[in-house]
Amino acid sequence: MENPQEYTMKHRLAYYECDQSSHPSLSMLVAMGVLASERHADVLNCGRQAGLKYNGAWIILSYEGQLSQRQPVFGDEVVLGTSLVGVNRFFAQREFWLADATGFRFATMTGQLGFVDLSRRRIQAIPDELVVPFHAPKLKRLTRPRNQDPLSADVADGQSHYQVRYFDIDGNRHVNNVRYFDWMLDSMGADFLNAHQLRRFNISYKNEVRYPSRVTSRYQMTTDERGTVKSINQIFSHDQLSADAEFAWQKRTDK
Amino acid sequence: MENPQEYTMKHRLAYYECDQSSHPSLSMLVAMGVLASERHADVLNCGRQAGLKYNGAWIILSYEGQLSQRQPVFGDEVVLGTSLVGVNRFFAQREFWLADATGFRFATMTGQLGFVDLSRRRIQAIPDELVVPFHAPKLKRLTRPRNQDPLSADVADGQSHYQVRYFDIDGNRHVNNVRYFDWMLDSMGADFLNAHQLRRFNISYKNEVRYPSRVTSRYQMTTDERGTVKSINQIFSHDQLSADAEFAWQKRTDK
């Protein structure tokens, strides 16, 4: 590997990584980014197994991302890429992208990560062993997490309830972070989702959702003076805000 | 391709194709089989696009399968394989498998398929163009679909309700067939699923579930004289039996 900070892998899009638009779903876009980052760490021998030596694991604190209007369809060969942008004592920042063979980026995402002690469920200092091999620069600026007021049921434009399911839990024994996207988007309904394409998003994870429990997904929609549709989407678990996101939408022209 | 009846592809298991046991979930095992079969048809120029020329698409009528006790874990390189076992005027039979590089099969599945007219939603004769390139033999024997009595709520050992979600719908605009497995298994709960490993299954699809609607998943468990735990699992939509399955389980020894 020439630059240990960066990693790319070829990937052919499976139909089950795409939704009914034939393009990758948001949850799968992010999951494919995480897949690349896990393989990146494995190549440098500082992946999941190395983390467990410190009784720890990475957690995602927030993501933000942009999607191009042109998106790939299932069957396409794409490149999944990731770069460890920077690290400090407690946090790391990763970039993820999905590109075509010419380097055109269908999506670029940035994630803020922390490293938690798996017994005490608390952020702990990142062991040097897990980051030194990347030769990543010192992280100076942390993206500030979104801090939107919680949406109450009476101001929300819609809300739906979701039971957390067995298959929402991943190998870390947690609800996989991308499931929040599915709950958020599903609550907006097929008519909206079929007519709109996601162009920008950010999400901030506040409190872990546990299995088995029931979550509430609420959203509020606004259209600004230039006609851009935005939504604020929030997940609640036991009346506590679990995740807070903002999406920017564009009318679909691809069908 | 030496034998056009058969197709194999290398695949590296993504973490999101595996459940919390680190092994592929049943729904993903079947989805990976379908992935191989779609690429198989594409290679022979008789895939989805060719079907649309006849305003038709393949539908799955039933599956049956066996899983070995040893299962791969995420990150493993596996081989996805499929063979068009046979065809007649209205039906086709496909075998799917997941194997390691030595040919050891982690899972072998057989599926019965029909070809439907997309406007009239009825089985139609399979166009020659879609099957001749495989050089598959004439299908003589069709596996008879399971015909279990519907489980009523009072005889069931458990039942759960599931809202059909936007992301359950696939590129064919139907609830993806593998989602039924998730509803069936989820209803059995984490304690059972974490303690048991699936070894055999069959499923028969009776009536299509539509979006948006709510399904009921019911199961009944039995233990035979040799200690084998079996379950009958059924999905109901609007009080109609949508899918009927039987699973054979073994106590997990892999953790």
Chai-1 contact restraints between the chains, C-beta under 6 A:
chainA,res_idxA,chainB,res_idxB,connection_type,confidence,min_distance_angstrom,max_distance_angstrom,comment,restraint_id
A,A14,B,L35,contact,1.0,0.0,6.0,A-B,restraint_1
A,Y16,B,A31,contact,1.0,0.0,6.0,A-B,restraint_2
A,D19,B,F167,contact,1.0,0.0,6.0,A-B,restraint_3
A,Q20,B,I169,contact,1.0,0.0,6.0,A-B,restraint_4
A,Q20,B,G171,contact,1.0,0.0,6.0,A-B,restraint_5
A,Q20,B,R173,contact,1.0,0.0,6.0,A-B,restraint_6
A,S22,B,G171,contact,1.0,0.0,6.0,A-B,restraint_7
A,S25,B,F167,contact,1.0,0.0,6.0,A-B,restraint_8
A,A31,B,Y16,contact,1.0,0.0,6.0,A-B,restraint_9
A,L35,B,A14,contact,1.0,0.0,6.0,A-B,restraint_10
A,R165,B,D186,contact,1.0,0.0,6.0,A-B,restraint_11
A,Y166,B,D186,contact,1.0,0.0,6.0,A-B,restraint_12
A,Y166,B,A190,contact,1.0,0.0,6.0,A-B,restraint_13
A,Y166,B,L193,contact,1.0,0.0,6.0,A-B,restraint_14
A,F167,B,D19,contact,1.0,0.0,6.0,A-B,restraint_15
A,F167,B,S25,contact,1.0,0.0,6.0,A-B,restraint_16
A,F167,B,D182,contact,1.0,0.0,6.0,A-B,restraint_17
A,I169,B,Q20,contact,1.0,0.0,6.0,A-B,restraint_18
A,G171,B,Q20,contact,1.0,0.0,6.0,A-B,restraint_19
A,G171,B,S22,contact,1.0,0.0,6.0,A-B,restraint_20
A,R173,B,Q20,contact,1.0,0.0,6.0,A-B,restraint_21
A,D182,B,F167,contact,1.0,0.0,6.0,A-B,restraint_22
A,D186,B,R165,contact,1.0,0.0,6.0,A-B,restraint_23
A,D186,B,Y166,contact,1.0,0.0,6.0,A-B,restraint_24
A,A190,B,Y166,contact,1.0,0.0,6.0,A-B,restraint_25
A,L193,B,Y166,contact,1.0,0.0,6.0,A-B,restraint_26
